[in-house]
Amino acid sequence: MVNWNLVAGTDGKFSSQDIRRNILTFIMKNHPGSLVEFIEKDCDSYRIDIRGGDALIFDFKGEFVKAV
């Protein structure tokens, strides 16, 4: 499970309830036990930084785009 209660984002604090379920499913499946450090929500995408790992980019529908 992703260790995620409230994390900082550009619009204040986010919780897992604020993010699309398929993004959470992707993170839990591909990065189990990871800490989500930061979330940035733009008008058409989400950037989710994994502590000590990649930054994950998702489109606004919650589909994985790429890791940077």
C-alpha positions, 0 to 999 in steps of 0.5 A: 500500500502507498503510505499516503495520508496528506501530502503537499501539492501546489493547491495545498494539501491532497489526500488519496481521496482527491486523486483519481482511483486509477492513479492510486491503483497504478501507484499501489501496483507499480510502487508498493510501499512507496511514499508519495512526496508531492502532487502537482495538479495542472489543468490537464495532468497530474505529476506525482513525485515518489520519494527517492524515485521517479516523478510520475505523469498522468493525464487528467483522466488518470491514465499513466503517461510517463515517468521522469 
